[in-house]
């Protein structure tokens, strides 16, 4: 099983750790690039897009509520890059404004909208979702 490259844009350290645990639990071999705000996410995407030797991202896991730039701005930026315009995205968010966020996620071709759960057990489902997305899109898993 080859290793994959995943960008995780998440400002909550506890949620970032739950993503790591879910990926480990489902034995997803990956390099996880963690950014904690929207500015850093856009900067990383632009830097990778300009560097032909940079690793190709297999997946973006994106929290919709980030400091500096929100999820919609990041999705817009991602879709405007040359190398990453087709990169699969899993959008994560709390339940507060779910309908609007799901519409935004769909508008920018996110494959999955994942509501952040309250329990560790429910969070582990994210690992199987990531595995399924990577298999469907030709990434590792």
Contact map, one row per residue, 1 for C-alpha under 8 A:
111000000000000000000000000010000000000000000000000000000000000000000000000000000000000000000000000000000000000000000000000000000000000000011
111100000000000000000000000010000000000000000000000000000000000000000000000000000000000000000000000000000000000000000000000000000000000000011
111110000000000000000000000111100000000000000000000000000000000000000000000000000000000000000000000000000000000000000000000000000000000000011
011111000000000000000000000011100000000000000000000000001100000000000000000000000000000000000000000000000000000000000000000000000000000000111
001111100000000000000000000001111000000000000000000000111110000000000000000000000000000000000000000000000000000000000000000000000000000000000
000111110000000000000000000001111000000000000000000000001111100000000000000000000000000000000000000000000000000000000000000000000000000000000
000011111000000000000000000000011110000000000000000000001011110000000000000000000000000000000000000000000000000000000000000000000000000000000
000001111100000100000000000000011110000000000000000000000001110000000000000000000000000000000000000000000000000000000000000000000000000000000
000000111110000000000000000000000111110010000000000000000001111001000000000000000000000000000000000000000000000000000000000000000000000000000
000000011111101100000000000000000111100000000000000000000000011001000000000000000000000000000000000000000000000000000000000000000000000000000
000000001111100100000000000000000011100000000000000000000000001001100000000000000000000000000000000000000000000000000000000000000000000000000
000000000111111100000000000000000001000000000000000000000000000000000000000000000000000000000000000000000000000000000000000000000000000000000
000000000111111110000000000000000000000000000000000000000000000000000000000000000000000000000000000000000000000000000000000000000000000000000
000000000001111111000000000000000000000000000000000000000000000000000000000000000000000000000000000000000000000000000000000000000000000000000
000000000101111111100000000000000000000000000000000000000000000000000000000000000000000000000000000000000000000000000000000000000000000000000
000000010111111111110000000000000100000000000000000000000000000000000000000000000000000000000000000000000000000000000000000000000000000000000
000000000000111111111000000000000000000000000000000000000000000000000000000000000000000000000000000000000000000000000000000000000000000000000
000000000000011111111100000000000000000000000000000000000000000000000000000000000000000000000000000000000000000000000001001100000000000000000
000000000000001111111110000000000000000000000000000000000000000000000000000000000000000000000000000000000000000000000000001101100000000000000
000000000000000111111111000000000000000000000000000000000000000000000000000000000000000000000000000000000000000000000000000000000000000000000
000000000000000011111111100000000000000000000000000000000000000000000000000000000000000000000000000000000000000000000000000100000000000000000
000000000000000001111111110000000000000000000000000000000000000000000000000000000000000000000000000000000000000000000000001111100000000000000
000000000000000000111111111110000000000000000000000000000000000000000000000000000000000000000000000000000000000000000000000001100100000000000
000000000000000000011111111110000000000000000000000000000000000000000000000000000000000000000000000000000000000000000000000000100000000000000
000000000000000000001111111100000000000000000000000000000000000000000000000000000000000000000000000000000000000000000000000100100000000000000
000000000000000000000111111100000000000000000000000000000000000000000000000000000000000000000000000000000000000000000000000000110010000000000
000000000000000000000011111110000000000000000000000000000000000000000000000000000000000000000000000000000000000000000000000000000000000000000
001000000000000000000011111111000000000000000000000000000000000000000000000000000000000000000000000000000000000000000000000000100010000000011
111100000000000000000011001111100000000000000000000000000000000000000000000000000000000000000000000000000000000000000000000000000000000000011
001111000000000000000000000111110000000000000000000000000000000000000000000000000000000000000000000000000000000000000000000000000000000000000
001111000000000000000000000011111000000000000000000000000000000000000000000000000000000000000000000000000000000000000000000000000000000000000
000011110000000000000000000001111100000000000000000000000000000000000000000000000000000000000000000000000000000000000000000000000000000000000
000011110000000000000000000000111110000000000000000000000000000000000000000000000000000000000000000000000000000000000000000000000000000000000
000000111100000100000000000000011111000000000000000000000000000000000000000000000000000000000000000000000000000000000000000000000000000000000
000000111110000000000000000000001111110110000000000000000000000000000000000000000000000000000000000000000000000000000000000000000000000000000
000000001111000000000000000000000111110110000000000000000000000001100000000000000000000000000000000000000000000000000000000000000000000000000
000000001110000000000000000000000011111110000000000000000000000001111000000000000000000000000000000000000000000000000000000000000000000000000
000000001000000000000000000000000011111111000000000000000000000001111110110000000000000000000000000000000000000000000000000000000000000000000
000000000000000000000000000000000000111111100000000000000000000000111000000000000000000000000000000000000000000000000000000000000000000000000
000000000000000000000000000000000011111111110000000000000000000000000000000000000000000000000000000000000000000000000000000000000000000000000
000000001000000000000000000000000011111111111000000000000000000000000000010000000000000000000000000000000000000000000000000000000000000000000
000000000000000000000000000000000000011111111100000000000000000000000000010011000000000000000000000000000000000000000000000000000000000000000
000000000000000000000000000000000000001111111110000000000000000000000000000000000000000000000000000000000000000000000000000000000000000000000
000000000000000000000000000000000000000111111111000000000000000000000000000000000000000000000000000000000000000000000000000000000000000000000
000000000000000000000000000000000000000011111111100000000000000000000000000001001001000000000000000000000000000000000000000000000000000000000
000000000000000000000000000000000000000001111111110000000000000000000000000000001000000000000000000000000000000000000000000000000000000000000
000000000000000000000000000000000000000000111111111000000000000000000000000000000000000000000000000000000000000000000000000000000000000000000
000000000000000000000000000000000000000000011111111101100000000000000000000000000000000000000000000000000000000000000000000000000000000000000
000000000000000000000000000000000000000000001111111101000000000000000000000000001111000000000000000000000000000000000000000000000000000000000
000000000000000000000000000000000000000000000111111100000000000000000000000000000000000000000000000000000000000000000000000000000000000000000
000000000000000000000000000000000000000000000011111111000000000000000000000000000000000000000000000000000000000000000000000000000000000000000
000000000000000000000000000000000000000000000001111111000000000000000000000000000000000000000000000000000000000000000000000000000000000000000
000000000000000000000000000000000000000000000000001111100000000000000000000000000000000000000000000000000000000000000000000000000000000000000
000000000000000000000000000000000000000000000001101111110000000000000000000000000000000000000000000000000000000000000000000000000000000000000
000010000000000000000000000000000000000000000001000011111000000000000000000000000000000000000000000000000000000000000000000000000000000000000
000010000000000000000000000000000000000000000000000001111100000000000000000000000011000000000000000000000000000000000000000000000000000000000
000111100000000000000000000000000000000000000000000000111111000000000000000000000001001000000000000000000000000000000000000000000000000000000
000111000000000000000000000000000000000000000000000000011111000000000000000000000000001100000000000000000000000000000000000000000000010000110
000011100000000000000000000000000000000000000000000000001111100000000000000000000000001111000000000000000000000000000000000000000000010000100
000001111000000000000000000000000000000000000000000000001111110000000000000000000000001111000000000000000000000000000000000000000000000000000
000001111000000000000000000000000000000000000000000000000011111000000000000000000000000011110000000000000000000000000000000000000000000000000
000000111100000000000000000000000000000000000000000000000001111100000010000000000000000011110000000000000000000000000000000000000000000000000
000000001110000000000000000000000000000000000000000000000000111111000010000000000000000000111000000000000000000000000000000000000000000000000
000000000000000000000000000000000000000000000000000000000000011111000111000000000000000000111000000010000000000000000000000000000000000000000
000000000000000000000000000000000000000000000000000000000000001111100110000000000000000000001000000000000000000000000000000000000000000000000
000000001110000000000000000000000001110000000000000000000000001111111110000000000000000000000000000000000000000000000000000000000000000000000
000000000010000000000000000000000001111000000000000000000000000011111100000000000000000000000000000000000000000000000000000000000000000000000
000000000000000000000000000000000000111000000000000000000000000001111100000000000000000000000000000000000000000000000000000000000000000000000
000000000000000000000000000000000000111000000000000000000000000001111110110000000000000000000000000000000000000000000000000000000000000000000
000000000000000000000000000000000000010000000000000000000000000111111111110000000000000000000000000000000000000000000000000000000000000000000
000000000000000000000000000000000000010000000000000000000000011111001111111000000000000000000000000000000000000000000000000000000000000000000
000000000000000000000000000000000000000000000000000000000000000100000111111100000000000000000000000000011000000000000000000000000000000000000
000000000000000000000000000000000000010000000000000000000000000000001111111110000000000000000000000000000000000000000000000000000000000000000
000000000000000000000000000000000000010011000000000000000000000000001111111111000000000000000000000000000000000000000000000000000000000000000
000000000000000000000000000000000000000000000000000000000000000000000011111111100000000000000000000000000001000000000000000000000000000000000
000000000000000000000000000000000000000000000000000000000000000000000001111111110000000000000000000000000001000000000000000000000000000000000
000000000000000000000000000000000000000001000000000000000000000000000000111111111000000000000000000000000000000000000000000000000000000000000
000000000000000000000000000000000000000001001000000000000000000000000000011111111001100000000000000000000000000000000000000000000000000000000
000000000000000000000000000000000000000000000000000000000000000000000000001111111001110000000000000000000001000000000000000000000000000000000
000000000000000000000000000000000000000000000000000000000000000000000000000111111100100000000000000000000000000000000000000000000000000000000
000000000000000000000000000000000000000000001100100000000000000000000000000011111111100000000000000000000000000000000000000000000000000000000
000000000000000000000000000000000000000000000000100000000000000000000000000000011111100000000000000000000000000000000000000000000000000000000
000000000000000000000000000000000000000000000000100000010000000000000000000000001111110000000000000000000000000000000000000000000000000000000
000000000000000000000000000000000000000000001000100000011000000000000000000001101111111000000000000000000000000000000000000000000000000000000
000000000000000000000000000000000000000000000000000000000000000000000000000001111111111000000000000000000000000000000000000000000000000000000
000000000000000000000000000000000000000000000000000000000000000000000000000000100011111100000000000000000000000000000000000000000000000000000
000000000000000000000000000000000000000000000000000000001111000000000000000000000001111110000000000000000000000000000000000000000000000000000
000000000000000000000000000000000000000000000000000000000111000000000000000000000000011111000000000000000000111000000000000000000000100010000
000000000000000000000000000000000000000000000000000000000011110000000000000000000000001111100000000000000000111100000000000000000000000000000
000000000000000000000000000000000000000000000000000000000011110000000000000000000000000111110000000000000000011111000000000000000100000000000
000000000000000000000000000000000000000000000000000000000000111100000000000000000000000011111000000000001000010111000000000000000000000000000
000000000000000000000000000000000000000000000000000000000000111100000000000000000000000001111100000000000000000011110000000000000000000000000
000000000000000000000000000000000000000000000000000000000000001110000000000000000000000000111110010000000000000011110000000000000000000000000
000000000000000000000000000000000000000000000000000000000000000000000000000000000000000000011111110000000000000000111000000000000000000000000
000000000000000000000000000000000000000000000000000000000000000000000000000000000000000000001111110000000000000000110000000000000000000000000
000000000000000000000000000000000000000000000000000000000000000000000000000000000000000000000111110000000000000000000000000000000000000000000
000000000000000000000000000000000000000000000000000000000000000000000000000000000000000000000111111110000000000000000000000000000000000000000
000000000000000000000000000000000000000000000000000000000000000000000000000000000000000000001111111111000000000000000000000000000000000000000
000000000000000000000000000000000000000000000000000000000000000000000000000000000000000000000000111111100000000000000000000000000000000000000
000000000000000000000000000000000000000000000000000000000000000000000000000000000000000000000000111111110000000000000000000000000000000000000
000000000000000000000000000000000000000000000000000000000000000100000000000000000000000000000000111111111000000000000000000000000000000000000
000000000000000000000000000000000000000000000000000000000000000000000000000000000000000000000000011111111100000010000000000000000000000000000
000000000000000000000000000000000000000000000000000000000000000000000000000000000000000000000000001111111110000000000000000000000000000000000
000000000000000000000000000000000000000000000000000000000000000000000001000000000000000000000000000111111111000000000000000000000000000000000
000000000000000000000000000000000000000000000000000000000000000000000001000000000000000000100000000011111111111010000000000000000000000000000
000000000000000000000000000000000000000000000000000000000000000000000000000000000000000000000000000001111111111000000000000000000000000000000
000000000000000000000000000000000000000000000000000000000000000000000000000000000000000000000000000000111111110000000000000000000000000000000
000000000000000000000000000000000000000000000000000000000000000000000000001100100000000000000000000000011111110000000000000000000000000000000
000000000000000000000000000000000000000000000000000000000000000000000000000000000000000110000000000000001111111000000000000000000000000000000
000000000000000000000000000000000000000000000000000000000000000000000000000000000000000111100000000000001111111110000000000000000000000000000
000000000000000000000000000000000000000000000000000000000000000000000000000000000000000111000000000000001100111110000000000000000000100000000
000000000000000000000000000000000000000000000000000000000000000000000000000000000000000011100000000000000000011111000000000000000000000000000
000000000000000000000000000000000000000000000000000000000000000000000000000000000000000001111000000001001000011111100000000000000000000000000
000000000000000000000000000000000000000000000000000000000000000000000000000000000000000001111000000000000000000111110000000001000000000000000
000000000000000000000000000000000000000000000000000000000000000000000000000000000000000000011110000000000000000011111000000000000000000000000
000000000000000000000000000000000000000000000000000000000000000000000000000000000000000000011110000000000000000001111100001000000000000000000
000000000000000000000000000000000000000000000000000000000000000000000000000000000000000000000100000000000000000000111111011000000000000000000
000000000000000000000000000000000000000000000000000000000000000000000000000000000000000000000000000000000000000000011111011000000000000000000
000000000000000000000000000000000000000000000000000000000000000000000000000000000000000000000000000000000000000000001111111000000000000000000
000000000000000001000000000000000000000000000000000000000000000000000000000000000000000000000000000000000000000000001111111100000000000000000
000000000000000000000000000000000000000000000000000000000000000000000000000000000000000000000000000000000000000000000011111110000000000000000
000000000000000000000000000000000000000000000000000000000000000000000000000000000000000000000000000000000000000000001111111111000000000000000
000000000000000001100100000000000000000000000000000000000000000000000000000000000000000000000000000000000000000000011111111111000000000000000
000000000000000001101100100000000000000000000000000000000000000000000000000000000000000000000000000000000000000000000001111111110000000000000
000000000000000000000100000000000000000000000000000000000000000000000000000000000000000000000000000000000000000000000000111111111000000000000
000000000000000000100110000000000000000000000000000000000000000000000000000000000000000000000000000000000000000001000000011111111100000000000
000000000000000000100111110100000000000000000000000000000000000000000000000000000000000000000000000000000000000000000000000111111110000000000
000000000000000000000000010000000000000000000000000000000000000000000000000000000000000000000000000000000000000000000000000111111111000000000
000000000000000000000000000000000000000000000000000000000000000000000000000000000000000000000000000000000000000000000000000011111111100000000
000000000000000000000010000000000000000000000000000000000000000000000000000000000000000001000000000000000000000000000000000001111111110000000
000000000000000000000000010100000000000000000000000000000000000000000000000000000000000000000000000000000000000000000000000000111111111000001
000000000000000000000000000000000000000000000000000000000000000000000000000000000000000000000000000000000000000000000000000000011111111100000
000000000000000000000000000000000000000000000000000000000000000000000000000000000000000100000000000000000000001000000000000000001111111110000
000000000000000000000000000000000000000000000000000000000110000000000000000000000000000000000000000000000000000000000000000000000111111111111
000000000000000000000000000000000000000000000000000000000000000000000000000000000000000000000000000000000000000000000000000000000011111111111
000000000000000000000000000000000000000000000000000000000000000000000000000000000000000000000000000000000000000000000000000000000001111111100
000000000000000000000000000000000000000000000000000000000000000000000000000000000000000100000000000000000000000000000000000000000000111111100
000000000000000000000000000000000000000000000000000000000000000000000000000000000000000000000000000000000000000000000000000000000000011111110
000100000000000000000000000000000000000000000000000000000110000000000000000000000000000000000000000000000000000000000000000000000000011111111
111100000000000000000000000110000000000000000000000000000100000000000000000000000000000000000000000000000000000000000000000000000000011001111
111100000000000000000000000110000000000000000000000000000000000000000000000000000000000000000000000000000000000000000000000000000010011000111
